[in-house]
Structures are given as structure tokens and as C-alpha cells.
Amino acid sequence: MSLVKYGGGIVQMSGSIAGTTHARNRFGNYCRARTKPVNPRSSRQSAVRSLVMMLAEQWRESPMTDNIRLAWQVYANSVNWTNALGESVTLTGFNMFIRSNIARITAGLDLVTAAPVDLGLPSGDETLVFTAFESTQKINITFDDTADWCTEDDAAMSIEMGCPQSPSHGFFNGPWRFSDVLLGVAPGGIASPQAIDPAWALVGGQKIWVRAKVIRADARCSTPFTAAPVTINATGTVLHAAGTLVPNSVGDYPLFGQLAGQPCYRRADAAFFIWYNSDDSKSYISILQGAKGTLWWEKAGNPVAGSYTHGGTATGDATVTSN
């Protein structure tokens, strides 16, 4: 592999020419020998190919008409897409029809042939967080249950899980596998949090990523959005903070990962952390992971369970217990 710096005439390159692949990572542009990927022809891979073929045939068949296909093109023209070079491109109506309906059918929703009337993609969920437990083999998803899709029949949030990694990994870009789906419900809506089944077995100490897509009833599908990774809780230990606390840090704190070799716990909404600082031999409840910030609760020593006194702008004393 060699690093490359482009000059006049060529400013960026991505893809393969003959036996050379051009790509970019965080260190810059590089070239490497092109390798032919192995085709495992797995059952999942074959199912996706069959689905694409089915949708390609549907594009040409009833109830599709020239007017419906044109409407899909109008919808596609309203969406700016980014290619491998970071450039803004426009998909074809056929591409958008395939993209939207693959997401729907994979999530167990019905095929939609009519093009969306609302132009643009639905927004994702910036609040998405999760925890994972080896003991229950469940992933607990916390999301914004005031979002429009939550109260819409035939809408959903499709959840994918990344292949488990070593806790030392700080970056992940696949492979992803469909895990489960949260369905919108009208009226009333679906409540957060929800427990879903994992795509891979949950083994304590391993690190996992979760990403999701919002799928609306009219077939609009958001771009994937990813939650912060977590370390799978091996013991099922959950801490509970109680007291009259301002700001309100009361609640359950599942194991989130490790901090300087010590367990770190995070509330489901990611607003507070409980952790041990070996530098001053104190345990903390704080809004920051690994730092006191402007407000905190503290106790001397480890384990982290026990009575905490307030510090900074926090008020009230806290009691932390373990299940």
C-alpha cells in the first residue's frame, strides 16, 4: 500500500482501475492492489439479491405506471446524496424505489409502490442510546418516543447491530446485520425504552455498535444514524441512584464500558455517568464521563455503591445501590 497526494488535474479518486484500488482513510489518500472479494453466497446475501431482483421486476409491472415512475423520479430529485468522493449527487427514481422498499420489506413492512408526496428524507434520532446484557440476551433501546413515526401505523425504526468487537476498538464501519424493528402505533404511540433481540449472541465484555433507520408509512427512509457503542454487560449489574437531586440524576445506570480499567455506568438517556477515579480514589456521579465538570456527586473509595455528597452546582445527597 502507498500513500498518494493528488495535484493538478486530479484532486480525489475512489474505486478501482485495472489492478489498483484508490481509496482514502483518516491518514489521507492511498493506493493498494485490488483484491477480488470472496463471495460467500450466504443465505442472507442470497435473500437480499432475490429481494433486489423482485423489486426490479416490480418497477416494470402493475400497478406501476409511467406516472408513478415519474413521481418517484420527482421524489429522488428532492434528495441530495453524497457519493464516495463526498460530492452531492441525485439518485434515479428506480434507485430510490429500491432503497425505500428494501428497508421496508427487511423490517417486515409492506411494499409501497406509490411515490412519497412529502419530499425529502425523514430525520433520524439524535437521542438514540442503548445497553446490552449477556444475562438476558437483549438490547435495550432508548429513543425519542415523541417523534412522528412513533404514532404512525406502518411506520417503524429498523435496528441493525454491528458484529461484536474487542473493547479496544474505537471505530466500526461494518458488517451490519438487521436485528429487530420497532413499530409505530396509532393512536398512542410506542413508548421508550424497548428491548429487542440481538443479531449476534451477546457475550460480556465485547463491544457493539447499533445503527437505525426511520421508515415512514409513505416509504420515506432516513439515512442510517448510529448510537454510541457500549460494552456488553456480563453480570447484569445495574446501579440505581436515588435521592432529591438537582439536576435530576436519579435512575438506573447499566454498565456502559470501562474507564481506566474500572467499570463505568451510564443512565439510559446518556445524561449522567457513575464511575471511579483512581487518581483521587473517589467515585463520582457526573454529567461527563471521566471528569467532574461543573456539577457532581462524590464518595470516597470503590465500590461505587454508597452515599454521595453533592459538589459544584449540584444539590442534594445521593444514594447508589446495586441490584
SELO-645899 format. One record per residue (C-alpha): residue in three letters; chain; x, y negated, z negated. Coordinates in steps of 0.05 Angstrom, whole numbers, padded with zeros to 5 digits. Each point is the difference from the previous one (the first is absolute). Layout:
BEGIN
{r Ala; c A; x X; y Y; z Z}
...
# end
This chain:
BEGIN
{r Met; c A; x 00000; y 00000; z 00000}
{r Ser; c A; x 00025; y -00070; z 00016}
{r Leu; c A; x -00023; y -00070; z -00020}
{r Val; c A; x -00019; y -00047; z 00057}
{r Lys; c A; x -00004; y -00076; z 00004}
{r Tyr; c A; x -00039; y -00026; z 00060}
{r Gly; c A; x 00017; y -00064; z 00035}
{r Gly; c A; x -00024; y -00037; z 00062}
{r Gly; c A; x -00050; y 00037; z 00043}
{r Ile; c A; x -00020; y 00052; z -00053}
{r Val; c A; x -00021; y -00021; z -00069}
{r Gln; c A; x -00035; y 00063; z -00025}
{r Met; c A; x -00007; y 00072; z 00022}
{r Ser; c A; x -00041; y 00058; z -00025}
{r Gly; c A; x -00010; y 00069; z 00029}
{r Ser; c A; x 00041; y 00049; z 00042}
{r Ile; c A; x 00036; y -00006; z 00066}
{r Ala; c A; x 00029; y 00065; z 00027}
{r Gly; c A; x 00038; y 00031; z -00058}
{r Thr; c A; x 00004; y -00062; z -00044}
{r Thr; c A; x -00052; y -00025; z -00051}
{r His; c A; x -00001; y -00073; z -00020}
{r Ala; c A; x -00030; y -00019; z -00067}
{r Arg; c A; x 00006; y -00046; z -00059}
{r Asn; c A; x 00005; y 00009; z -00076}
{r Arg; c A; x 00014; y -00047; z -00058}
{r Phe; c A; x 00074; y -00003; z 00020}
{r Gly; c A; x -00014; y -00023; z 00071}
{r Asn; c A; x -00007; y 00029; z 00070}
{r Tyr; c A; x 00033; y 00067; z 00015}
{r Cys; c A; x 00006; y 00053; z 00054}
{r Arg; c A; x 00002; y 00075; z -00010}
{r Ala; c A; x -00003; y 00062; z 00042}
{r Arg; c A; x -00071; y 00018; z 00019}
{r Thr; c A; x -00025; y 00064; z -00031}
{r Lys; c A; x -00059; y 00039; z 00025}
{r Pro; c A; x -00049; y 00007; z -00059}
{r Val; c A; x -00022; y 00069; z -00020}
{r Asn; c A; x -00074; y 00014; z 00014}
{r Pro; c A; x -00025; y 00042; z -00058}
{r Arg; c A; x -00069; y 00008; z 00032}
{r Ser; c A; x -00031; y 00001; z -00070}
{r Ser; c A; x -00074; y 00008; z -00010}
{r Arg; c A; x -00006; y -00073; z -00021}
{r Gln; c A; x 00039; y -00023; z 00061}
{r Ser; c A; x -00043; y 00041; z 00046}
{r Ala; c A; x -00063; y -00026; z -00032}
{r Val; c A; x 00021; y -00073; z 00012}
{r Arg; c A; x 00017; y 00015; z 00073}
{r Ser; c A; x -00067; y 00034; z 00010}
{r Leu; c A; x -00035; y -00060; z -00031}
{r Val; c A; x 00036; y -00049; z 00046}
{r Met; c A; x -00019; y 00043; z 00060}
{r Met; c A; x -00073; y 00001; z -00023}
{r Leu; c A; x -00002; y -00075; z -00008}
{r Ala; c A; x 00033; y -00011; z 00068}
{r Glu; c A; x -00054; y 00042; z 00032}
{r Gln; c A; x -00054; y -00037; z -00039}
{r Trp; c A; x 00026; y -00066; z 00027}
{r Arg; c A; x -00023; y 00022; z 00070}
{r Glu; c A; x -00065; y 00034; z -00020}
{r Ser; c A; x -00070; y -00019; z -00023}
{r Pro; c A; x -00020; y -00040; z -00040}
{r Met; c A; x 00061; y -00041; z 00022}
{r Thr; c A; x -00014; y -00049; z 00056}
{r Asp; c A; x 00040; y -00054; z 00036}
{r Asn; c A; x -00032; y -00052; z -00045}
{r Ile; c A; x 00019; y 00038; z -00063}
{r Arg; c A; x 00071; y 00010; z 00024}
{r Leu; c A; x 00004; y -00074; z 00017}
{r Ala; c A; x -00025; y -00016; z -00071}
{r Trp; c A; x 00057; y 00042; z -00028}
{r Gln; c A; x 00049; y -00040; z 00042}
{r Val; c A; x -00029; y -00065; z -00027}
{r Tyr; c A; x 00009; y 00026; z -00070}
{r Ala; c A; x 00072; y 00023; z 00015}
{r Asn; c A; x 00016; y -00069; z 00029}
{r Ser; c A; x -00018; y -00031; z -00067}
{r Val; c A; x 00053; y 00039; z -00038}
{r Asn; c A; x 00074; y -00019; z 00001}
{r Trp; c A; x 00044; y 00061; z -00005}
{r Thr; c A; x 00075; y 00004; z -00015}
{r Asn; c A; x 00045; y 00047; z 00041}
{r Ala; c A; x 00067; y 00031; z -00019}
{r Leu; c A; x 00036; y -00065; z 00019}
{r Gly; c A; x -00044; y -00042; z -00045}
{r Glu; c A; x -00036; y -00031; z 00059}
{r Ser; c A; x -00075; y -00014; z 00001}
{r Val; c A; x -00036; y 00045; z 00051}
{r Thr; c A; x -00072; y 00017; z 00016}
{r Leu; c A; x -00026; y 00071; z 00001}
{r Thr; c A; x -00048; y 00024; z 00054}
{r Gly; c A; x -00073; y 00014; z -00016}
{r Phe; c A; x 00015; y 00074; z 00009}
{r Asn; c A; x 00058; y -00004; z -00050}
{r Met; c A; x -00045; y -00035; z -00051}
{r Phe; c A; x -00057; y 00050; z 00010}
{r Ile; c A; x 00049; y 00058; z -00013}
{r Arg; c A; x 00032; y -00034; z -00060}
{r Ser; c A; x -00066; y -00017; z -00034}
{r Asn; c A; x -00033; y 00067; z 00010}
{r Ile; c A; x 00060; y 00042; z -00019}
{r Ala; c A; x 00000; y -00036; z -00067}
{r Arg; c A; x -00075; y 00012; z -00008}
{r Ile; c A; x -00001; y 00073; z 00019}
{r Thr; c A; x 00062; y 00016; z -00042}
{r Ala; c A; x -00037; y -00031; z -00059}
{r Gly; c A; x -00062; y 00043; z 00014}
{r Leu; c A; x -00041; y -00057; z 00029}
{r Asp; c A; x -00041; y 00002; z 00063}
{r Leu; c A; x 00024; y -00020; z 00069}
{r Val; c A; x -00020; y -00072; z 00020}
{r Thr; c A; x -00005; y -00015; z 00074}
{r Ala; c A; x -00026; y -00071; z -00003}
{r Ala; c A; x 00055; y -00053; z -00005}
{r Pro; c A; x 00002; y -00044; z -00063}
{r Val; c A; x -00037; y -00066; z 00005}
{r Asp; c A; x 00043; y -00032; z -00055}
{r Leu; c A; x 00068; y -00015; z 00031}
{r Gly; c A; x 00065; y 00013; z -00037}
{r Leu; c A; x 00023; y 00053; z -00049}
{r Pro; c A; x -00028; y 00007; z -00070}
{r Ser; c A; x 00046; y -00022; z -00056}
{r Gly; c A; x 00037; y 00049; z -00044}
{r Asp; c A; x 00002; y 00003; z -00076}
{r Glu; c A; x 00059; y -00035; z -00033}
{r Thr; c A; x -00022; y 00025; z -00069}
{r Leu; c A; x 00008; y 00074; z 00018}
{r Val; c A; x 00039; y 00038; z -00054}
{r Phe; c A; x 00001; y 00073; z -00021}
{r Thr; c A; x 00025; y 00051; z -00050}
{r Ala; c A; x 00013; y 00074; z 00009}
{r Phe; c A; x -00002; y 00059; z -00050}
{r Glu; c A; x 00030; y 00069; z 00007}
{r Ser; c A; x -00047; y 00027; z -00054}
{r Thr; c A; x -00064; y -00018; z 00037}
{r Gln; c A; x 00028; y 00001; z 00072}
{r Lys; c A; x -00038; y -00065; z 00012}
{r Ile; c A; x 00019; y -00069; z 00025}
{r Asn; c A; x -00038; y -00056; z -00035}
{r Ile; c A; x -00013; y -00057; z 00049}
{r Thr; c A; x -00016; y -00070; z -00026}
{r Phe; c A; x -00028; y -00048; z 00052}
{r Asp; c A; x -00041; y -00063; z 00010}
{r Asp; c A; x -00071; y 00026; z -00007}
{r Thr; c A; x -00029; y -00068; z 00018}
{r Ala; c A; x 00024; y 00007; z 00072}
{r Asp; c A; x -00053; y 00002; z 00055}
{r Trp; c A; x 00014; y 00072; z 00021}
{r Cys; c A; x -00017; y 00026; z -00070}
{r Thr; c A; x -00074; y -00017; z 00008}
{r Glu; c A; x -00006; y 00022; z 00073}
{r Asp; c A; x -00025; y 00069; z 00021}
{r Asp; c A; x 00044; y 00034; z 00051}
{r Ala; c A; x 00060; y -00042; z -00022}
{r Ala; c A; x 00060; y 00027; z -00037}
{r Met; c A; x 00070; y -00007; z -00026}
{r Ser; c A; x 00043; y 00055; z 00030}
{r Ile; c A; x 00058; y 00021; z -00045}
{r Glu; c A; x 00066; y 00030; z 00024}
{r Met; c A; x 00055; y 00028; z -00044}
{r Gly; c A; x 00074; y 00000; z 00017}
{r Cys; c A; x 00042; y 00062; z -00006}
{r Pro; c A; x 00029; y 00002; z -00072}
{r Gln; c A; x 00070; y -00027; z -00008}
{r Ser; c A; x 00056; y -00003; z -00051}
{r Pro; c A; x -00010; y -00054; z -00053}
{r Ser; c A; x 00063; y -00034; z 00026}
{r His; c A; x -00033; y -00017; z 00067}
{r Gly; c A; x -00019; y -00073; z 00008}
{r Phe; c A; x -00027; y 00001; z 00071}
{r Phe; c A; x -00049; y 00045; z 00036}
{r Asn; c A; x -00027; y -00001; z 00072}
{r Gly; c A; x -00030; y 00069; z 00008}
{r Pro; c A; x -00022; y 00053; z 00010}
{r Trp; c A; x -00070; y -00018; z -00023}
{r Arg; c A; x -00058; y 00049; z -00006}
{r Phe; c A; x -00074; y -00013; z -00008}
{r Ser; c A; x -00018; y 00013; z -00073}
{r Asp; c A; x -00072; y -00022; z -00014}
{r Val; c A; x -00053; y -00052; z 00014}
{r Leu; c A; x -00040; y -00049; z -00043}
{r Leu; c A; x -00069; y -00012; z 00030}
{r Gly; c A; x -00040; y -00065; z -00003}
{r Val; c A; x -00069; y 00005; z -00032}
{r Ala; c A; x -00059; y -00045; z 00013}
{r Pro; c A; x -00029; y -00026; z -00044}
{r Gly; c A; x 00042; y -00003; z -00063}
{r Gly; c A; x 00069; y 00013; z 00029}
{r Ile; c A; x 00056; y 00047; z -00020}
{r Ala; c A; x 00033; y -00014; z -00067}
{r Ser; c A; x 00075; y -00004; z -00013}
{r Pro; c A; x 00040; y 00040; z -00020}
{r Gln; c A; x -00011; y 00066; z 00036}
{r Ala; c A; x 00038; y 00066; z -00006}
{r Ile; c A; x 00019; y 00033; z 00066}
{r Asp; c A; x 00035; y 00065; z 00021}
{r Pro; c A; x 00073; y -00004; z 00023}
{r Ala; c A; x 00024; y 00021; z 00068}
{r Trp; c A; x 00061; y 00034; z -00032}
{r Ala; c A; x 00006; y 00034; z -00068}
{r Leu; c A; x 00017; y -00050; z -00055}
{r Val; c A; x 00064; y 00019; z -00037}
{r Gly; c A; x 00021; y -00041; z -00060}
{r Gly; c A; x 00060; y -00045; z 00010}
{r Gln; c A; x -00008; y -00006; z 00075}
{r Lys; c A; x -00014; y -00068; z 00032}
{r Ile; c A; x -00059; y -00011; z 00047}
{r Trp; c A; x -00028; y -00054; z 00044}
{r Val; c A; x -00073; y -00012; z 00019}
{r Arg; c A; x -00027; y -00041; z 00057}
{r Ala; c A; x -00072; y -00013; z 00022}
{r Lys; c A; x -00044; y -00028; z 00055}
{r Val; c A; x -00067; y -00035; z -00006}
{r Ile; c A; x -00050; y 00027; z 00051}
{r Arg; c A; x -00064; y -00038; z 00011}
{r Ala; c A; x -00066; y 00029; z 00025}
{r Asp; c A; x 00008; y -00035; z 00067}
{r Ala; c A; x 00066; y 00037; z 00012}
{r Arg; c A; x 00047; y -00057; z -00017}
{r Cys; c A; x 00061; y 00028; z -00034}
{r Ser; c A; x 00053; y -00040; z -00039}
{r Thr; c A; x 00074; y 00008; z 00008}
{r Pro; c A; x 00030; y 00047; z -00053}
{r Phe; c A; x 00018; y -00032; z -00067}
{r Thr; c A; x 00044; y 00033; z -00052}
{r Ala; c A; x -00003; y 00000; z -00076}
{r Ala; c A; x 00062; y -00003; z -00043}
{r Pro; c A; x 00031; y 00070; z -00009}
{r Val; c A; x -00006; y 00038; z -00065}
{r Thr; c A; x 00035; y 00058; z -00034}
{r Ile; c A; x -00047; y 00059; z -00012}
{r Asn; c A; x -00017; y 00008; z -00074}
{r Ala; c A; x 00025; y 00068; z -00021}
{r Thr; c A; x -00030; y 00003; z -00069}
{r Gly; c A; x -00066; y -00036; z 00010}
{r Thr; c A; x 00021; y -00050; z -00054}
{r Val; c A; x -00041; y -00064; z 00000}
{r Leu; c A; x 00012; y -00057; z -00049}
{r His; c A; x -00057; y -00042; z -00026}
{r Ala; c A; x 00008; y -00073; z -00023}
{r Ala; c A; x -00053; y -00027; z -00048}
{r Gly; c A; x -00011; y -00065; z -00038}
{r Thr; c A; x -00028; y -00070; z 00009}
{r Leu; c A; x 00052; y -00022; z 00051}
{r Val; c A; x 00007; y -00063; z 00042}
{r Pro; c A; x 00011; y 00009; z 00057}
{r Asn; c A; x -00038; y 00065; z 00000}
{r Ser; c A; x 00051; y 00056; z 00004}
{r Val; c A; x -00047; y 00053; z -00030}
{r Gly; c A; x -00009; y 00064; z 00039}
{r Asp; c A; x 00030; y 00065; z 00023}
{r Tyr; c A; x 00072; y 00003; z 00025}
{r Pro; c A; x 00018; y 00063; z 00039}
{r Leu; c A; x 00073; y 00016; z 00014}
{r Phe; c A; x 00024; y -00043; z 00058}
{r Gly; c A; x 00073; y 00020; z 00007}
{r Gln; c A; x 00066; y -00010; z -00034}
{r Leu; c A; x 00037; y -00063; z -00020}
{r Ala; c A; x 00074; y 00007; z -00018}
{r Gly; c A; x -00012; y 00074; z -00013}
{r Gln; c A; x -00060; y -00011; z -00046}
{r Pro; c A; x -00074; y 00011; z 00016}
{r Cys; c A; x -00038; y -00061; z 00023}
{r Tyr; c A; x -00076; y -00004; z -00004}
{r Arg; c A; x -00045; y -00045; z 00042}
{r Arg; c A; x -00073; y -00019; z -00009}
{r Ala; c A; x -00044; y 00023; z 00058}
{r Asp; c A; x -00008; y -00071; z 00027}
{r Ala; c A; x 00076; y -00011; z -00001}
{r Ala; c A; x -00009; y -00062; z -00044}
{r Phe; c A; x 00040; y 00025; z -00061}
{r Phe; c A; x 00057; y 00049; z -00015}
{r Ile; c A; x 00023; y 00036; z -00063}
{r Trp; c A; x 00075; y 00016; z -00001}
{r Tyr; c A; x 00061; y 00009; z -00044}
{r Asn; c A; x 00061; y -00045; z 00005}
{r Ser; c A; x 00064; y 00036; z -00023}
{r Asp; c A; x 00039; y -00066; z 00000}
{r Asp; c A; x -00036; y -00027; z -00061}
{r Ser; c A; x -00032; y 00066; z -00023}
{r Lys; c A; x -00071; y -00026; z 00005}
{r Ser; c A; x -00064; y 00022; z 00035}
{r Tyr; c A; x -00041; y -00051; z 00038}
{r Ile; c A; x -00069; y -00014; z 00030}
{r Ser; c A; x 00010; y -00052; z 00054}
{r Ile; c A; x -00025; y -00025; z 00067}
{r Leu; c A; x 00067; y 00015; z 00031}
{r Gln; c A; x 00034; y 00068; z 00008}
{r Gly; c A; x 00066; y -00003; z -00037}
{r Ala; c A; x -00004; y -00073; z -00023}
{r Lys; c A; x -00038; y -00036; z -00056}
{r Gly; c A; x -00020; y -00060; z 00043}
{r Thr; c A; x -00039; y -00056; z -00034}
{r Leu; c A; x -00044; y 00045; z -00042}
{r Trp; c A; x 00009; y 00068; z -00031}
{r Trp; c A; x -00013; y 00047; z -00059}
{r Glu; c A; x 00058; y 00036; z -00032}
{r Lys; c A; x 00018; y 00053; z -00052}
{r Ala; c A; x 00067; y 00026; z -00024}
{r Gly; c A; x 00025; y 00067; z 00024}
{r Asn; c A; x -00023; y 00057; z 00044}
{r Pro; c A; x -00050; y 00036; z 00009}
{r Val; c A; x -00044; y -00054; z 00028}
{r Ala; c A; x -00062; y 00020; z -00041}
{r Gly; c A; x -00011; y -00043; z -00062}
{r Ser; c A; x -00017; y -00071; z -00022}
{r Tyr; c A; x 00021; y -00060; z 00043}
{r Thr; c A; x 00006; y -00073; z -00019}
{r His; c A; x -00013; y -00056; z 00050}
{r Gly; c A; x 00053; y -00044; z 00031}
{r Gly; c A; x 00003; y -00060; z 00047}
{r Thr; c A; x -00070; y -00024; z 00018}
{r Ala; c A; x -00034; y 00066; z -00016}
{r Thr; c A; x -00046; y 00004; z -00061}
{r Gly; c A; x -00026; y 00058; z -00043}
{r Asp; c A; x 00037; y 00062; z -00023}
{r Ala; c A; x -00006; y 00064; z 00040}
{r Thr; c A; x -00002; y 00074; z -00018}
{r Val; c A; x 00025; y 00051; z 00051}
{r Thr; c A; x -00020; y 00073; z -00007}
{r Ser; c A; x 00015; y 00061; z 00043}
{r Asn; c A; x -00050; y 00054; z 00021}
# end
